[in-house]
Structures are given as C-alpha cells and as structure tokens.
Amino acid sequence: MAVYTVVTAEALADLLRRYDVGTLVSTKGIAEGVENTNYLVDTTKGRFILTLYEKRVDETELPFFLSLLDHLADRGLPVPRAIHDRGGAQLQTVAGRPACLIEFLPGVSVSTPNAAQAHATGRALGTMHQAIADFPLSRVNVLGLRQWHQLADRCGNHLDRIAPGLRGRVAVELAWLDVHWPRDLPNSVIHADLFPDNVLMRGDAVGGIIDFYFACTEVRAWDLAVTHSAWSFDPGGRNFDAVVGDALIAGYDETLNLSDSERAAFPALARGSCLRFLLTRAWDWLNTPADALVTRKDPLAFLRRLDHYAGQ
C-alpha cells in the first residue's frame, strides 16, 4: 500500500455519496507498500479502505481480482470484499484512477511473526488453496521467470548501483533457475504476495488476508515458498528462523499436504521467490518518484534470503 495519487476530501465525500456507507469523518493516506494508492477512510457508519489502482495494475484485470475476493469471502475466508455502490458497481473512477471502496478488516500485521502466527498463516494459505480449487477464472503470472529476465535487462548496470556485482549475481541465478525451475507441479490461482503485512493477525489467529493484486495462476507450491521466504527471516533477511519456517509448512500440511515432488522442488521455488522480489524491489528502488509518499523496500534483503536458500 502507498500514496501516489492525492484524493481531496471533497472528491472523497462525493464518492461516498454513491454508497450507503455514511458520510466522511476523516481520512489518512497509507504509506506502506509500493503498488497502489490507499487511504484509510472513516465515516459515520464505519471504517473502509479506498484503493486507487496505479499503473502497474491493468484495469482490465480488476474484475478477476474482485471476483476472486468474492469467491473466497463466499467460502468463509477472511478477505475484504469491494463494496457495491447503490447502482451495484464495485469499480469507480477517483482522481483519474480506477478505484474501489473496500471492507476494512480488523487486525494488525506483525513485523516479527512467531511460530504460532506462522502456523495459523500456513493453515489459512492451505484453506485458501482448497477454496480456490473451483474458482473458474485464471490470470497469467506477469512476474514469472520470463519476466524476471526482462526486468533484469531493464535494470541493467544500474543493479550495481544498489550493490557491486549484483547484476552478475542475478545473471547467475537466472541461468540456474532456467534449468531447475519445476514445470510439472500442480498449478492454481495463488496469492503470490503473502508477506506478513498482507496478513492481519488477531493475537495468534489470522483475522484477514489482504492485497490480492499479484494473484495469478502459477505453481501452487510457489505460493508457500513466497510466504516462507517472507515470514522466516528478519526484515533485513539476515537471520533465518527455522522454527517459524517449519511452523508455516506444518500449518499448510494440516490443510493441504505438499507432495513429495513439491517438497523436492521447494528450494528452487524459494530461490525463485527471492529473485522475483529482489528484482521488483530493485526496479522500484531505482525508479520510485522522489515525491511519492511511499516506503522504499531494500532489494538486498532478498539477496540475503536468496543466498540462504542457494546454500542449502
């Protein structure tokens, strides 16, 4: 989440008149994240999130994301629906951007998850994969292995501005993944971005799963590998917590067992996860506008994770 587009109080009040959600009391931009513009909105009837979709999100794909949220919510998953206005529309245009008013889910995202929270998240991820099994839509992963090559090429020698030798290290990893990336594992629609800040905890229980805007059809076990690489390290990627990582996998196994093939491929999937986030963070690090209200994220935190998985 972030703030790239300014929404005035007058424009927000005008938007709220289309809904039965009360009148505007207060609003605040949310700086965390790097993808879309988000505001916390309080009205006389409750609290909501206003999301404006920025250039990286293709407006034509928004019906996929909204249908996925509705599908999961209908099956009891704690995900936030986009609210329908009085005319039945979920998508709006605000400040020239496609936008949605979204349910607010209570809970907190933790920066240092414990084993119980990781276990609960693993269970929630497995339950989500089960619920998605009959979801009828699909979406190509636009940040898969082929695109990692393209992104590395676009960053080019600028990668070495982030760390000396980074471009060469990325090239070596891409060549390794070209050979070892698994291509015969079960595919599914996946979240693809289940970091701790996209899980709202209520104590040690999962109160909400949010931010599905990278959801795509991909190797299903890669979703667990992404989550493992995000949850099992400190934010800087320097310290690996095996207890947390094992708890995450154990929770997943309680709802949807990993096959022997998925377990064997897990190190490669984890390395792919690390390279994906290293490259997208590097691109954002090099290209985030100086005046954007956004917290840039350190690409090297995922280089350190990558080195951990590569050394196993």
QUIBEL-V657945 format. One record per helix or strand of 2 or more residues. SS is the DSSP state (h for helix, s for strand). FROM is the first residue (numbers start at 1). TO is the last residue. If there is no record, write none. Layout:
SS|FROM|TO  SS|FROM|TO
This chain:
s|2|3  h|9|16  s|24|29  s|37|43  s|46|52  h|59|74  s|92|94  s|97|103  h|115|132  h|145|162  h|166|180  s|187|190  h|196|198  s|199|202  s|205|209  s|216|219  h|220|231  h|242|255  h|260|287  h|300|310
